[in-house]
Amino acid sequence: MSFPRHRAALDALAQRGRLRQRATTAGLDFASNDYLGLAGSGLLVRAALDALGRGVPVGAGGSRLLRGNHPEHEALEAEAAAFFGAEAALYMGGGFQANQAIFSTLPMQGDLVLHDALIHASAYEGMRLGRAECRSFAHNDAADAARVIAEWRALGGPGRVWIAVESVYSMEGDLAPLSALAELAAREDAVLVVDEAHATGVFGPQGRGLAHGVSGPLVTLHTGGKALGASGALICADKVLIETLVNRARPFIFATAPAPLSAAVLRASLMALQDQPALAEGARQRMVFVREAARACGIAAQSQIVPVILGTDHRALAMAAVLQAQGFDIRAIRPPTVPKGTARLRVSVTGSVAEKDIAALFAAIAAEGRAAA
Ligand SMILES: Cc1ncc(COP(=O)(O)O)c(C=O)c1O
């Protein structure tokens, strides 16, 4: 059997410079989200071996609501709730599923999900499946968020507002105006939903995230596969919301539970954040260095993620290829992952690079920029 329509769609993507491939890994890691260098660390290898030695199973064998629930899941959730300062936590297989669960389940009919225009694809996926109305506000613009709520209320919007943002934007590397949004949430009796995927382990006290300490009703998402070096995701919230997810969230109910072994490894990551402040401190110091290096290229970086905007897909691909040939693992990010006309390099400063590598990368970017000018 052949699939001519699929073939034609793929050919069209290739023509526009948008065909994606599973690339092999080579060169210095400026592409992953392993911000603390934990993913391949001895610390997590030892945690896995120790867990296996204690008899923690590799697979769960079923849904958490059937026989798949394991004491490692429950211990992780209790420790995560305490660490992130929430009433309760729920461990999911990944951040994508977690966002699907949050947005398809918690906002109810008659509610409004008011989301930043650049929110992650997984949040959109949840909104698509949910019953609430969804509107966006201009990226990082709390005043625009207030305007959209007022508009919605004026049209008779009856329910609760859920304000959804990322604390560190995955492709922009900029930070949400959390204090202004928390004030807005307080005024509107809204819930703030903060995806901390790129902040956990890096920002906040001992890597607890940027929403740590924000008052008012709060739902946070902490992914395990980025700075924490493992896998899965933790949703932290009020007990009643977590119980709602357990009873209503289809990505939680109708899925095999995450591996108990993964829960055990993630527990070790959280413990390391708590016991080894040098981890988050190291990330912060790399960030200070990156900010300086990026400034020399005319880029105002706010986090460990630095976008080098190039415009066209072909320019981004060509520049990535030049840097890859010099030994830097840098990837071109193209629409629809980022808005049209903003194809870019996403420089991600991971825990496995040294300051001299960062300096060399930005020198190479600057040199390429001059050559192209
Ligand atoms: C902001 C954000 N949220 C959620 C996710 C999904 O997390 P996971 O990779 O654990 O599924 C990602 C990953 O790309 C992300 O960048």
The ligand as a Gaussian input file, in Angstrom:
#p B3LYP/6-31G(d) Opt

LIG

0 1
 C        6.568000      24.692000      28.619000
 C        6.447000      23.220000      28.436000
 N        5.421000      22.574000      29.010000
 C        5.272000      21.246000      28.888000
 C        6.155000      20.493000      28.149000
 C        5.954000      19.019000      28.015000
 O        6.723000      18.347000      28.960000
 P        7.232000      16.858000      28.740000
 O        8.387000      16.946000      27.819000
 O        7.561000      16.374000      30.107000
 O        6.091000      16.097000      28.134000
 C        7.258000      21.115000      27.562000
 C        8.230000      20.296000      26.800000
 O        8.622000      20.570000      25.734000
 C        7.406000      22.517000      27.695000
 O        8.419000      23.167000      27.121000

